[in-house]
Amino acid sequence: VFFPEDDSNFIYVEVEKPQGSELAQTDLSVREVEEILYVDARVESFVTEVGSGSQFGAGGSGSKLANITVNLKDSRKQTSQEIAQDMRKDFEPITSARISISQPSGGPPSGAPVLITFSGDDRLALTEAVERAERILSDIPGTSEITTSTRTDSAEFVVKLDTAKAAQLGVQPAVVADTLRTALYGSKATDVRTGTDDIEVRVLLDLNPTYQDPSETNTVTIDAVRELTVPGLQGPVPLASIATITYGSANTAIKHEDGVRTATVQSTLAPKGNAIAVTQAFQQQIAESPLPEGVTMNVGGETEDVGQTFTEMFIALIAGAALMLAILVLEFNSFRHSLYLLLLIPLSLIGVLFGLMITGQPLSFPSMLGVIALAGVIINHAIILMDSIARIGRENPEQTLTDVVVEAASIRFRPIVLTTVTTVVGMIPLSLASALWGPLAFTIMFGLTFAMVLTLVLVPVLYHRWPGKEVLAHFKPETISS
């Protein structure tokens, strides 16, 4: 994963009603959620906003959306992840709206764990691809809170003017547009000054004469639009006689990337869900049938972040190893012995992965930082041991190679063990600090411990087994141990 989830003090609840729902209807569904939160002993307080989605969730605005920011108590026994999972079950009986729950991600803000982007010029084809992707993701284990960029799309009246008929009856297209704008959105009539303030007065056509409340006058039906009349040279002309009026889908926002229209599907993860596994399963299922013509797909989200970040960190690790190799060759004047020392870096990953496994930590960005930091630390002990072997060999040419290696390893045994133990013990508080820093601490602790064993065992064995002709020439043939 990119960043492991941490225990948070906040949970974000989003409420979404069907398209066209009024603010009062959304508020009623919000109150159903609030009644459950009122009796939850783990909740300290919450703030509700009707008419807008959470900025930390899918976002958006409109009368069908609402969001609740829940502040959890500090004295709770459960983590925020466990509480969020319990709340999902508590909200299941609410069928009047779609309820989604999220929480702040560990580390800096990032995109959704699973993000699928479709690109193309055909809006209908994009909508078809998005709906298909949403169905596939909902059937994959490990996904939760699936949302699409088309979730806020609405319907609109589409008026197609027959210009030939309009010209025959003396109706100008600009007059039709002005009439519709005035009828549906109103036009400014005057300003009323009250003290230092000006109140704008707008006039709209009453398209709902059966209203019971003044706020219902702006409720418009397609039949009411068809019954509108527009002025012509020969008198009023029914709009329905010169135009075709239908319903059509409308985008509240049209997103582009590199000049190409895009639509997205994103998903959060259920407990123990993995973004890479979900993305791989999605790609396998959607590849079974072709996408609509002209639509291309790009997989992003956490999978893209992990791939890009891990690649960059791997390059940084290789570059660091190359610099260390140059310094080691200058120190020992031997590529062979320098490579023996660098061999500890990849082998130390055995201890790292084993430590992450037994502690239940995912391989993440902080743990990769620990690997890079570890690469420079574990070389230090090995350099000192290798230098001790070379120094003792130069000072005692009468000893056998075996005696030199054993003496150097025994001399450096105590310092290497003590420095490793003190470093590991010093990392324990960091491992308990948070879920963000825990993987980094565990990586260094287990990697350094395993590297200590490699330094005291593997380096002496390699030096003794393949010392090189230069080292063998330093000892007399009869004194070389078999």
N, C-alpha and C positions, 0 to 999 in steps of 0.2 A: 504494500500500500504506500501511498505518498506520505501521509501523516497519520499516525494512529489516533483513534478517537480518545478524547480525554473526558473526564468527568466534569460536566459543566453545571453552572448554577442557573442556566436558562434553558427553556424549551419553547420553541415557536410552533404555534398551532395555526393552521390556515383553514379557512372555511370557504368553500366554493359552491355556489348555487347554480342551477341551470341558467343558460344564457337567456337574458331578458327579465331576470328576476329583479324586483324593485328593492330598494334599500330597506324598506320595512320588513319584507320577507326574509332578507338576509339576516336582519337583526334578530328575528324570531329563532332562526337556526343557531345563531351565536349564543342566544340565551340558553338553549339546550346544552351547549358545551359548557357554558359558565356554571350551570347547576351542578354538573359533575365536578368541576374544579372547586366549587365552594366546599364540598364535603371531603375533598382529598386532603388528608392530614399532611402530606408531603409538600403541599403548595403553600408558600409564604404569601404571595400576592400575584396579581396578574393585571395586565393593561390590555384593553380591547380597542381595536380600531375597525370600524365598519366602513366599507367603501374602498378598501385598498388591501392588497396582499402584503405579506411580510417582505421587507427588503433583504432579509437573510434567507428567504426561501425562493419560491418561484417568482415573487414580485407581481407587478401589474396593478391596475386600478380599475374600478368599475363598481356598479351597484351590486353585482353578484359576488363580490369578494369581501373577505374580512380576515383579520389576523389577531391573534392573542399572544402576547409575550408573557410567559409564565416564569415567575421567580421561585426557585425551589428553596426549601429550608436547608440551613447548614447542618442541622442535626439529623438529617435523614440517614438511614442505613443502606439504602440502595443507591446505585450510581444513576446518573442521568439517562444512560442508555437503557437500563432496566425500567426506570420510571416511564420513559417514552414508549417502551414496548407494552407496558401495562396500560397506558393511556390509549393506545391504539385499540386494545380489546375493550376498554371502557366506552369508547366512542362508537363501537360497531353498531349498537342499537339505533344510532342517529341515522336515519335514512333520508332526511329532508335535504341534506347537503353532503358534499364530499369533504371529508376531514383528513388533513395530512399533517404530520408531525415531523419536525426537524430540530436540530440543535447545532450550536456553533461547531465548526470543524476544528480539529487540532491543528496548531500551526497557523501560518498566515492564511488569509482568505484564498480560496481556490474554487475552481468550477465543480460541477456535479461529479460524483464518482463515475457515473456512466453517462456519456454524452454522444449522441448520434446526430450528425449534421447531414442534411440532404440539400443538394444544390440543383437548380434547374430554372428554366424560364417559365414553365407551365405551372401556374398556381394550383390547378386541380390535380395535376400529377404529383406535386409536392404534398398536397393534403392526403392523397391516397397512400403515398409512401410513409408519411408520418403515422397515419392510422394503422397501417400494417405493422410498423415497427412497434407501436404501442401495444398491440395485441401480442406480439412475440415476446416482448420484455415482460409483460404481465404473467406469462406462463413459465418464465425462467425462475428457478429457486434462487433466493438471495436478493431479489429486487424489492424495492418498496418505494412508495410515493412517486409514481411515474407521472410526469407532466410533459406537456408539449408546448411549443411556441404558438400553436394555433388555438390554445385553450381559451383565449380572450376574443377570438373571432366572433363576429355577430352577423346578423342578417340586415339587409337593406332593400329599399325599393329601387328597382331598376326601371327607368323610364326610357324607352326607345322611341324616339320621335320619328313619325313618318313625314319627312320633310316635303314630299310631294303634296300630300293632303293638306299639310299646314300651309303651304304656299297657296294652294287653291282656295283656302278659306281665309287667307290674309292674316295668318298667325306667324309671327316671327319667333324663331327659337329662343332669342334672348328674352322675349316676353314670357315664354313658358318657364324658363329658368328663374326669372324674377318672381313669378307667381308661386312657384313651388317653394322657393326660398322664404318668401314672406309667409306662406301658409304653414310651413313646417317649423321654421326657425324664427320667424318674426322679423320685423323691421323697426328701426328706431323711429318713434313718433315725435318725442320731445324730451326735454329735461325739466325736472321739477327741482327748484332750488329750495333747500331747507337750511337756513343759516349759512354755514360755510360748505355744505355738501350738496352735490348735484346727484339727483336720482334719475337714472335713465329709464324712460318708459318705452317699452317695446310692445308692438301690436302683433298678435297672431290670429290666424283664422280658426274659428271654433270648428274643429273637425270631429268633435265628439259631443253632439248636442244632447245626448242622453246622460251626461255626467251628473253625478250626485255630489261630488266634491270638486272645488275649483282646480285642484291639482290634477284632476283627470282630464282636463281639457286638452292636454298635450298628448293624450293617448290616441294614436293614429292607427287606423286599419287600412288595408289595401283598397277596400271598397270605398272608403272616404276619399282616398286620393283619386280614384277613378271618377268620382262624382264632381271633382273640381272643374270649374270652367275658366277659360282664359279669354282675354279680350282679343277680338279679331276685327278686321275691317268691316265685316258684315254683321257684327254683334258677338255676344258671348258664344264660345265654342266648347262643348264638353271635351275634357282632356282625353277621355277614353276613345273618342272618335278619331283622334289624330296621333295617338301614341299607344304602345303596348306596355303595360305596367305589370311587372312580375316581382317575385321575391328573389334575392340572390345573396350569396355569402359575401361578407365584407371583412377585410383584414383591418384590425385596429392598428397594426404596425406591420410594415413590410421590411424585413431585414435583408441586407445585402452583405456579401463578403467578396471583395475583389470585383465588384460590379455585377455579381450574380446573385439572384434571389435565393435565399436559404430558409429552411425550416428545421427545427431541432426537436429531439426527443431526449429527455434526461430522466435519470432515476437515481434515487439514493439507495443505500444498501440496508438490508435487514441484518439482524445480529448474526455474526459469523459469515456474512456475505463477503465476496471478494470481487472487486471491480474487474480484474483481469479475467477471472473465470466466467463472469457474467458476459463480458464482451466477446470472449471466444465462443460461448454458446450461442450468442445472438448472431454472430457472423456465420456460424454453421447453418443455423436455421434460415436466415434470410437469403443465403446463397442457393437454397433449394429451388427458388423461382426468381426470375429476373425482375429487376426494378422497372417501374414505368419508364417508357422511352424518354430520353433526355434528362433523366434524374441520376445523379451520382451521389455516392455515400462516402462520408469520412467519419472515422471513429476517433473520438477525442476523450475528454474527461480525464479521470485519474489514470487510465491506461496510457494515454498520451503523455501525461506529466511524468509518470513513472519511467516510461521508456526514454524520454528525452533527458530527464535528470540523471538516471542511472548511466546512460551513455556518456554524458558529460563528466560524471564523477569517475567512471572507468577510465576515460581519457586522462583525467587529472591524476589518477593513480598510476597509470602507465608512465606519464611524464615525470612524476615524482620518483618512480623506480629507476627511470633512466638517469636522472640526476644523481640519485644515490649510487648507482652503478659507477658513474664517472668518478665520484669521490672515493669509492671503495677501491677502484683500480689504482688511483693515485696513492692511496694509503698502503695497499698490500702488494702493488705491482704484479697483480695476478688476476686474470679474468676468472680462472677456476675458483679461487677462494672467494672472490666477490659474488659469483653466482651461487655459491653455497649459502652465503648470508641472505641473498635476495630470495632464495627458495623458501625461507621462513614465512614470507608474506602470504603467498597463496595457500601454504599449508596451515597457516593460522586460521584460515576460514573454517577449517574443520571444527575448531573450538568455538568460533563465533556462531556458526549455524547450529551446533549442538546446544549452546547456551540459549539461543533464541527459542529453540524447540522446547526445552524443558521449562522455560519461563513463560511460554505461550505468547511470545512477542512476534509480530509480523516483521518481515524484512521491509524496512521503510527508509525514508530519507535520513532520519536521525541515525539509524543503525549503519547506513553507508558512510555517514560522516565519521562514525566510530571506527570503521574499517580504515579509512584514510588516515585518521589520527594514529591508529594502531600501527600502521605500516612504518611510521618513523620511530615509534617507541621500541618495538621488538628488535629492531636492528641494533639498538644501542648495546644491549647485553651481548649479542652475538659478536659485535665488533670487539668489545673488550675481551671476550673469551678467545677469539681468533688471534688478537694481538698478544695475549698471554702465551698462547701456544708457540707463536713465532718467536717471541722474546726468550722464553725458556729454552727453546731449541737452539737459538743462537748462543746463549750463555752456557749451555751444557751439551756440547757436541758429543761427549762421551756416553750420554744416555741413549737408550733406544727410543724409537718414535712412539712406541706404546707408553713408555714411562713419561715422556714429555706431554703427551695428550692427557694422560690420567692426572698428572700433577697439576696441569693448568686447569682442568675441569674441577678438581678438588679445591683449588685455591679460589676459584670464582664461584663455587657452589653457594656458599653462604651469602655473599653480597647479592647475587642474582635472586635468590629466594627471598631475602629480606626486602629488597626494593620492590619485587613483584607483589609481595603480601601487603606492604604498606600502600601501594598504588591501588590494589583491589579493595582493600578496606576503606580507603578514602573515597572510592566511587560508590559505596553503599548508600550514603545519603542522597546522592544524585539519582540513583536508581529508584528511590522511593518518592522523589519530588513530584513527578507527574508522568502521565503517559507519553508526553512529548520527549522528555529527556531519559526516560527509562530505557528504551532500546539502545541509545548511545552508551549509557553506562554499562548495560549488560554486555554489549559488544566488546567494550574495552576490558571488562572484568574477565570474561571467559576466554577471549582471544589472547589476552596477556598471560593468563594462567597456562593455556595450552602451549603458547610460544615459549614459556619458561622451560617446559619439558622438552620441546624441540631444541632449544638452545643447549641444554645440558646433555642431551642424548644424540640428536641428529648431527649437530655440527661436529662434535668430536669423532663420531663414527665416519662421517664423510671425509674429514681431514685425515683420519687414520687409514681409511680404505683407499682413497684416491688422493694422496698428497701432492702428486705432480713430480716430474723429474727434478725440478729445481730443489725441492725439499728432500727427496731421496738422495740426491748428490751430496747433501750436507752431512749425512751420516755415513760412517764407514760400513762397508757391506757386512762385515762380521758382527757389527753391533745392531743391525736392523732386525727388529723382532719379526718372526715368521707369522 
